[in-house]
Amino acid sequence: MTVTFVFIFAAWIFSLCIHEFSHAIVAYKGGDYTVVDKGYLSLNPLKFADPLLSIGLPLIFLLLGGIGLPGGCVYIERHLLRSKAWDCLVSLAGPASNLILAVLLASPFYLGFVDTTTANPMWDALAFLVVLQILAMVFNLLPVPGLDGFGAISAWMEPGLRARIYRYSNMAFIALIIIIWNVQIARDLLFITVYIIAWFLQVPSEMINRGRDAFMIF
């Protein structure tokens, strides 16, 4: 097991915790004080509502295909939130945390601290981590039931309609995964978007690819 693998694996788990914590802290600020008793205001992954969905499933996707997908959201008592705006913000908090992490992790690149002409395993690993954060953000913002993008939109829906649509969230998520995994154009559009954002943050694609290759030891 390489140092690169351990570094990326541990950093990805930490970022998943940050994602879930972001949902919880915004919900707390918005009026759902039950997140305290539920233990969500913590970076301990065992405190999440569903560790398998929040941590296990994203790790499986990462190990199988080097793809960073978001985990399941913590359970929020949305009826306790002060307004629809707070409801919307709770959903957007997770993807926002991924964006912030991507910008922070990419800072050595756009600040000129990295020699992009020379291969360096740790810089390559950091480049791949930036892409994982961007991918989690972009994927999670898709307006599909079960993802935060739809959660932000559904905050403004009539509660009955919202509940009826959410009944199909598991099927919608599985269908989305199947499409991305098997439909080339869908996968290409997703990764082109991710790499464009990485390019904007001045993270070289060749370093990203080297980091991914070094991580995929299985």
Order of alpha helices (4+ residues) and beta strands (2+ residues): alpha-alpha-alpha-alpha-alpha-alpha-alpha-alpha-alpha-alpha
